[in-house]
Amino acid sequence: MQDDKKQIEEVNVTRHMAKRTAKNSVFLDLFQNKSYLLKLYKTLHPEDTTATEDSLTDVTITNVLTDNLYNDLGFIVNNKLMILVEAQSSWTVNILVRVLLYLAQSYHEYFQRTCQDYYKSKKVKMPKPELYVIFTGNKGRKPDKISLSKEFFEGVDIDIEVKAKVIYESDADDIINQYIIFCKVFNEQTKQHGMTQMAVVETIRICKDMNVLRNYLLDREKEVVTIMMSLFDEEQIMKSFIRSERHDEARETAERLIKKGKMSLEDIADCVPSLSLDELKEIEAEVMQLA
């Protein structure tokens, strides 16, 4: 308890912003540990008594350039390719497109790792796919299974099909359900404290008290806080970039109109409202110098 208070006091000094991908990051960190990954697999396949940590092969796709498409989980066990994609609190059937692309990329990398050439006549060997969506929001009337043909092509027979089982919060005490509860606690804390370190610290405290991912959080508490925090508000950085791009486009438009000489600066200001009259005068001066 004393440690929790100390951490909360530190928040008042350094209120770093939580990453928008915080839950995804914990999702990957949690299941990169093979003991938890085995628990996940046995939750999905309790009948398989032969699986061990050594029989699990992590094939999660990593990409340093993007943080959305490749932020899901893949592993192979007993000739099954298990793919789990996480849908957070906003539901969309577009997640099936993510599943399709992730599956294709996973098989591509699998054939490379196993040195199989699908351009040759010899039939390649491939693990059987199992596709899951973990939804961390409320189930409501959402289906237990979703399919590409039903959601996008009115259920007609199509040349390629993708089906995925959807996992929601339940009464079970398994590792997947604990992760979903962790996400819901985090959502509630961000409503109270915003995307701040306070929300992260409180989420960890509450989940430990509830015995939700307790061992994981006890072992990796500092790492989890680090994972869920970002020194910079990535969303604000993106908004600033977009504003800069739009401002540059507005300047280019104003320069073209000024060069044509058919409109007054007041009329141009009406056409390009993001630029003030003083800014337009500066642009006009620059254009005249270059003329």
C-alpha angles and dihedrals in degrees: 000000000000090000090051091053091048091052091048091050089053088056090067088060100042114026098179117180120253117240116256086226093051097122093046091053093052088047091059096039092050096051097040082076103086094213090061091039089056090051089052092051093047089050088059095037110027089160092065105090095166099068117107135173089261091055092058118093116192110221098167110154114242126196124171093200101058134042102191117048095042100041097101137092132261132171140159124226130163093350093309123121105212116197122182121182122188122228110192126209094303109077122213132160086219084089086083088067089053089051092050094050092043091051093050092049091046092054091045091055091043092057090049093050093048093044094238120154113210090190091069126082096247110099112246122230117235135177119248111260123235115185126198137174118205109206114196096189129077117297100221107156096335117135127254090225132031130192136193094229094051098043099041108020104036092254097296120145109270132185094247126035133190122190126181135184114228119220119204135177112292140168091266122114095217127129095258094052091047090054091051090051089049089055093049092050089050091051091052092048093050088053088057101037105019123232092322141125089257089065091050095048092046092048091054093046094049094046092050089051090049091048089242111149084337099157092045092049093046092050097043106023096130091045091049091052089049092047093051096046132075125192089218130045099244092194092055090048090054092047090051090051092051092049090051092050092049092048091053090050091050091052091051091051092048091049092053093049092047092050091053088056094207099113135055120239088250091057091046089052088058090052095045104034094170090071122071123225090251090054090050090052089053091049090048091052091051092049092050091051091054094045 
